[in-house]
């Protein structure tokens, strides 16, 4: 006897889409061509609904299998709450729908990766991964990317890095600072050949804004790896210079918290001598001394939104969507202007 999965395979749609079409779900918006293809396939396979069995069948979402492709190692993920929080948001939303995350693919340092996606209904990509890696997979399932636009063909969830940087910098400028430094990391994209380095959006936006105002000083730029200990070392370098900025925009909270430690170990004080504004607003940011002013990125919501987009896509939506999650300035004592 033909099953919903048999129809889904031939009609090239998800089992959930087949189920909703054959059950005449009037709230389900699916293209007429897709609906016709499903019904025609069901007819050719002599599919018959079993009303009694249908009552006992689990929700169609519970039959879905998602995979995660994470651009960093597990060790790096746990050292940076940004990606960990995104994954927690994904897992939380999948649990709501009863969706199974059956595969997790990771990059380990410089290693390449082979994506075996032939049994997956959807793949959620976390981080900056080049499309060529996806194209070399055993099969290209439905895809949603987070923190990077993989392709116009696939859904994506982002936060506006340029806007977040402007929020941080504008706040310091409004407080009267004109000697503003930057501490951040080098951005790169995972490709099938390894790492492809590119200028980080935060760094570029910072430079562009201050150059327009004739306030940019290249000697106030301190860039290394995206690691907390590097934030500590870069701040120590900045404090040892003859000319020290009165304020810093720091690209991530882990780097900012480490940089704050470096200031606290020196003769300078935050915020009296140096103001700090960071980007992320991880939970720890409000518990350090002084509490860290940061641009809040809604990381869990990014993960949850990715799952919602995937479910919507599997239910028949064909137009790709690119969602930008807003950010929010969280003012605390590290900038000298607690709200």
C-alpha positions as CSV (number, residue, x, y, z in Angstrom):
1,X,0.0,0.0,0.0
2,X,1.3,3.4,-0.9
3,X,2.3,5.8,1.9
4,X,2.6,9.5,2.3
5,X,6.3,9.2,2.1
6,X,6.1,7.4,-1.2
7,X,4.0,10.2,-2.6
8,X,6.4,12.8,-1.2
9,X,9.4,11.2,-2.8
10,X,7.8,11.1,-6.3
11,X,6.2,14.5,-6.0
12,X,9.5,16.0,-4.7
13,X,7.9,17.6,-1.7
14,X,7.9,17.0,2.1
15,X,5.7,14.4,3.8
16,X,4.1,17.3,5.7
17,X,3.1,19.0,2.5
18,X,1.5,15.8,1.1
19,X,-0.4,15.2,4.4
20,X,-1.9,18.7,4.4
21,X,-2.9,18.7,0.8
22,X,-4.5,15.2,1.0
23,X,-6.3,16.2,4.2
24,X,-7.7,19.3,2.5
25,X,-6.1,21.7,4.9
26,X,-7.8,25.0,3.9
27,X,-5.2,27.1,5.8
28,X,-2.3,25.7,3.8
29,X,-1.1,27.9,1.0
30,X,0.5,25.8,-1.7
31,X,1.0,26.5,-5.4
32,X,-1.7,25.0,-7.6
33,X,0.9,23.1,-9.6
34,X,2.3,21.5,-6.5
35,X,-1.1,20.6,-5.2
36,X,-2.0,19.0,-8.6
37,X,1.2,17.0,-8.7
38,X,0.6,15.6,-5.2
39,X,-3.0,14.6,-6.0
40,X,-2.0,13.1,-9.4
41,X,0.8,11.1,-7.8
42,X,-1.5,9.8,-5.1
43,X,-4.0,8.7,-7.7
44,X,-1.4,6.9,-9.7
45,X,-0.2,5.1,-6.6
46,X,-3.8,4.2,-5.7
47,X,-3.3,5.9,-2.3
48,X,-6.2,5.4,0.1
49,X,-6.6,7.3,3.4
50,X,-6.9,5.0,6.4
51,X,-9.1,7.1,8.8
52,X,-8.5,4.8,11.7
53,X,-4.7,4.8,11.2
54,X,-4.7,8.5,10.6
55,X,-5.9,9.1,14.2
56,X,-3.0,7.2,15.6
57,X,-0.3,8.6,13.4
58,X,2.1,11.1,15.0
59,X,2.2,14.7,13.8
60,X,3.9,14.9,10.4
61,X,6.5,17.2,11.9
62,X,7.8,14.4,14.1
63,X,8.8,12.5,10.9
64,X,11.0,15.3,9.7
65,X,14.8,15.0,10.1
66,X,16.9,18.2,10.2
67,X,20.7,18.5,10.1
68,X,22.9,21.3,11.5
69,X,26.0,22.5,9.7
70,X,28.1,24.5,12.2
71,X,31.0,26.5,10.9
72,X,33.2,26.0,14.0
73,X,34.4,23.2,16.3
74,X,32.5,22.3,19.4
75,X,35.3,23.7,21.6
76,X,35.0,27.1,19.8
77,X,31.2,27.1,20.0
78,X,31.3,26.6,23.8
79,X,33.9,29.4,24.2
80,X,31.7,31.9,22.3
81,X,28.0,32.0,23.5
82,X,26.9,33.6,20.3
83,X,26.8,30.4,18.3
84,X,25.9,28.3,21.3
85,X,22.8,30.5,21.9
86,X,21.8,30.2,18.3
87,X,21.9,26.4,18.5
88,X,19.9,26.4,21.7
89,X,17.3,28.5,19.9
90,X,17.2,25.9,17.1
91,X,16.9,23.0,19.5
92,X,14.1,24.7,21.5
93,X,12.0,25.4,18.5
94,X,12.5,21.9,17.0
95,X,11.4,20.5,20.3
96,X,8.2,22.5,20.1
97,X,7.4,20.9,16.7
98,X,8.7,17.4,17.7
99,X,11.3,17.7,15.0
100,X,14.4,15.4,15.2
101,X,17.9,16.9,14.7
102,X,19.5,13.7,13.4
103,X,22.9,15.0,12.1
104,X,25.4,17.6,13.1
105,X,28.2,18.5,10.8
106,X,31.2,20.5,12.1
107,X,34.4,22.0,10.8
108,X,37.4,21.1,12.9
109,X,40.0,23.8,12.5
110,X,41.4,23.6,8.9
111,X,39.6,20.4,8.0
112,X,37.2,20.1,5.1
113,X,33.8,18.4,5.5
114,X,31.6,16.0,3.6
115,X,27.9,16.6,4.1
116,X,25.9,13.4,3.8
117,X,22.4,14.9,3.5
118,X,20.5,12.3,1.5
119,X,18.2,11.4,4.4
120,X,17.6,14.9,5.7
121,X,14.5,17.0,5.1
122,X,16.3,20.2,5.9
123,X,19.7,21.6,6.8
124,X,20.3,24.7,9.0
125,X,23.7,26.3,8.4
126,X,25.1,28.3,11.3
127,X,27.9,30.7,10.4
128,X,29.8,31.8,7.3
129,X,29.9,28.8,5.0
130,X,30.4,29.1,1.3
131,X,27.8,27.7,-1.1
132,X,30.3,25.5,-2.8
133,X,30.4,23.3,0.3
134,X,26.7,22.8,0.1
135,X,26.8,22.1,-3.7
136,X,29.3,19.3,-3.0
137,X,27.0,17.5,-0.6
138,X,25.4,14.2,-1.5
139,X,22.1,16.0,-1.8
140,X,20.9,19.5,-1.4
141,X,17.9,19.6,1.0
142,X,15.9,22.6,2.0
143,X,18.3,25.0,3.6
144,X,18.2,28.0,6.0
145,X,21.4,29.9,6.8
146,X,22.1,31.9,10.0
147,X,24.5,34.8,10.3
148,X,25.3,34.6,6.6
149,X,23.4,34.8,3.3
150,X,24.3,31.5,1.7
151,X,22.5,32.2,-1.5
152,X,19.4,34.1,-2.8
153,X,17.9,30.7,-3.4
154,X,17.8,29.8,0.3
155,X,16.2,31.4,3.4
156,X,18.5,33.2,5.8
157,X,18.3,34.8,9.2
158,X,20.7,37.7,10.1
159,X,21.2,40.5,12.4
160,X,22.4,43.8,11.0
161,X,26.1,44.0,11.9
162,X,26.5,47.4,10.3
163,X,23.6,48.9,12.3
164,X,24.9,47.3,15.6
165,X,28.3,48.9,15.0
166,X,26.6,52.3,14.3
167,X,24.6,51.9,17.5
168,X,27.7,51.3,19.6
169,X,29.7,54.1,17.9
170,X,26.9,56.6,17.9
171,X,26.4,56.1,21.7
172,X,30.1,56.9,22.4
173,X,30.0,59.9,20.1
174,X,26.9,61.2,21.9
175,X,28.8,60.9,25.1
176,X,31.4,63.3,23.7
177,X,34.2,60.8,22.8
178,X,36.4,61.6,19.8
179,X,39.4,59.4,20.4
180,X,37.7,56.0,19.8
181,X,39.5,52.7,19.3
182,X,38.4,49.4,18.0
183,X,39.2,45.8,19.2
184,X,37.9,42.9,17.1
185,X,38.7,39.8,15.1
186,X,39.4,38.8,11.5
187,X,36.4,37.5,9.7
188,X,36.6,34.5,7.3
189,X,34.3,32.2,5.3
190,X,34.6,28.4,5.3
191,X,35.1,27.1,1.7
192,X,35.8,23.7,0.3
193,X,39.4,24.8,0.0
194,X,39.7,26.0,3.6
195,X,39.3,29.5,5.0
196,X,38.7,32.6,2.8
197,X,39.5,35.8,4.8
198,X,37.6,39.0,4.4
199,X,37.2,42.3,6.1
200,X,34.8,42.1,9.1
201,X,31.6,44.2,8.7
202,X,32.1,45.7,12.2
203,X,35.6,46.8,11.4
204,X,34.6,48.3,8.0
205,X,31.6,50.2,9.4
206,X,33.7,51.6,12.3
207,X,36.3,52.8,9.9
208,X,33.8,54.3,7.4
209,X,31.9,56.2,10.0
210,X,34.9,57.8,11.7
211,X,36.6,58.6,8.3
212,X,33.5,60.5,7.3
213,X,33.8,62.5,10.5
214,X,37.6,62.9,10.1
215,X,38.1,61.1,13.4
216,X,39.6,57.9,12.2
217,X,43.1,57.0,13.6
218,X,44.6,53.8,12.2
219,X,46.8,53.6,15.4
220,X,43.6,52.9,17.4
221,X,42.8,49.7,15.5
222,X,43.6,46.4,17.2
223,X,42.6,43.3,15.4
224,X,43.4,39.6,16.0
225,X,41.6,36.3,16.4
226,X,38.0,36.1,17.8
227,X,39.1,34.8,21.1
228,X,38.7,36.2,24.6
229,X,42.4,36.0,25.5
230,X,43.2,37.9,22.3
231,X,40.9,40.7,23.5
232,X,43.0,40.9,26.7
233,X,46.3,41.0,24.8
234,X,45.0,43.6,22.3
235,X,43.8,45.9,25.1
236,X,47.2,45.6,26.8
237,X,48.8,46.7,23.6
238,X,46.5,49.7,23.3
239,X,47.2,50.8,26.9
240,X,51.0,50.6,26.4
241,X,50.8,53.1,23.5
242,X,51.7,56.8,23.9
243,X,48.3,57.9,22.8
244,X,45.4,55.9,24.3
245,X,41.8,56.2,23.2
246,X,39.2,57.4,25.6
247,X,36.7,54.8,24.4
248,X,36.6,51.5,22.6
249,X,34.1,49.7,20.4
250,X,34.8,45.9,20.9
251,X,33.4,43.4,18.4
252,X,32.2,40.7,20.8
253,X,31.4,40.4,24.5
254,X,34.0,37.7,25.3
255,X,36.7,39.9,23.9
256,X,35.3,42.9,25.7
257,X,35.2,41.1,29.1
258,X,38.8,40.1,28.7
259,X,39.7,43.6,27.6
260,X,38.0,45.0,30.7
261,X,40.2,42.7,32.8
262,X,43.3,44.2,31.1
263,X,42.1,47.7,31.9
264,X,41.4,46.8,35.6
265,X,44.9,45.5,35.9
266,X,46.3,48.9,34.7
267,X,46.4,52.4,36.0
268,X,43.3,53.2,33.9
269,X,39.8,52.8,35.1
270,X,36.5,52.0,33.3
271,X,34.5,54.1,32.7
272,X,36.4,57.1,34.2
273,X,39.4,56.9,31.9
274,X,38.1,54.5,29.2
275,X,34.5,53.8,28.1
276,X,33.7,50.4,26.5
277,X,30.7,49.4,24.3
278,X,30.6,45.9,22.9
279,X,28.4,43.8,20.7
280,X,26.4,40.6,21.7
281,X,25.0,41.2,25.2
282,X,25.6,37.7,26.4
283,X,24.3,36.9,29.9
284,X,27.7,37.4,31.6
285,X,27.8,41.0,30.3
286,X,25.7,42.4,33.1
287,X,27.6,40.6,35.8
288,X,31.2,41.8,35.2
289,X,32.6,44.9,37.0
290,X,31.6,47.3,35.8
291,X,28.6,45.9,33.9
292,X,29.2,46.0,30.2
293,X,27.3,48.2,27.9
294,X,26.5,46.1,24.8
295,X,24.4,45.9,21.7
296,X,22.0,43.1,22.3
297,X,21.8,40.5,19.5
298,X,18.8,38.2,19.9
299,X,20.7,35.0,19.3
300,X,18.1,32.4,20.5
301,X,15.5,34.2,18.4
302,X,17.7,33.8,15.3
303,X,17.8,30.1,15.9
304,X,14.0,29.9,16.5
305,X,13.3,31.9,13.4
306,X,15.4,29.6,11.3
307,X,13.4,26.6,12.3
308,X,10.1,28.5,11.7
309,X,11.3,29.4,8.2
310,X,12.3,25.8,7.5
311,X,8.9,24.5,8.6
312,X,7.1,27.1,6.5
313,X,9.2,26.1,3.5
314,X,8.5,22.4,3.9
315,X,4.8,23.3,4.1
316,X,4.9,24.6,0.6
317,X,6.3,28.2,0.5
318,X,8.5,28.6,-2.6
319,X,9.6,32.2,-2.3
320,X,12.9,32.5,-0.3
321,X,12.9,34.9,2.6
322,X,15.7,36.8,4.2
323,X,14.9,37.9,7.8
324,X,16.9,40.5,9.7
325,X,16.5,40.4,13.5
326,X,16.8,43.8,15.2
327,X,19.4,44.7,17.8
328,X,19.1,46.9,20.9
329,X,21.5,49.1,22.9
330,X,21.8,47.9,26.5
331,X,23.3,50.8,28.5
332,X,25.3,49.9,31.6
333,X,28.2,51.4,33.6
334,X,31.1,50.5,31.3
335,X,30.3,53.5,29.0
336,X,29.8,55.9,31.9
337,X,26.2,56.6,31.2
338,X,24.1,54.0,32.9
339,X,20.4,54.3,32.0
